[in-house]
């Protein structure tokens, strides 16, 4: 894996395209959560998994890139 400096990560987070992507992901997650509340999905577990994955992306921190899991 290529090493990314913290400064590069912080720059990436502030780029307009990154902000737009995160805003889109947040909107998609909120829409899915509303759908779950209103029971509009056939496979709710799959939607919950997608919501969780989006939450991980939206909450990513520099340290997460190099933390052992």
N, C-alpha and C positions, 0 to 999 in steps of 0.2 A: 504494500500500500504506500502510496506517495504521501510524504509528510506535508502537512499544511500548517503554516505558522498561524499563531493566534491572531495576528494583525490581518492576515488574509481572510480568515474566517469572519472576523468582525466587519471587514470591508464587504464581504459577500452578503452578510445579513442586511446591510444597509443599501444594497443595490436596488434600484427601482424594480427590476425584474424579479428579484427575490421577494420584495415586499408585495408585489402583485400576486406572485405564486402563493405566498402565505395567506394573503387575503382570500384568494380563491379557495384554498384548502379549508380555511376557517368557515367560509360560507357553505361549502359542501358538507362539512361536518355538522354544522348547525341544522342544515336541511335534513340530513340523515337522522339526527337526534329527534327532530320534530316528527319525522316519519315513524320512528320507533315508539314515541309516545302515543301516536295515533294509530299504531298497529297496521301500517300500510305495506309492510314488507312480509314476503313469504318466508324468507330465510333471515330471521333477525340476528342469528349468531354471526352470519357473514357480515352484516351491516355493522354490528358491534365491533367486529374485528377491524373493519375499515376505519371506524371512528377512532379506535385505539391507535391504529397505525398513523393516522393523521395527527393525533395528539402527540405522538412521539416525534414526528417531524417538526411540528410547530414549537415544541419545547426543547429542541436540540440545543445543546451548549457545546462550546469548544471542547471541554473536557470529555464529553460523551464520545468524541471521535477516537479517543485513545484509551478509554477505560476498558479494562478487561471485563468481559461478561461471562 
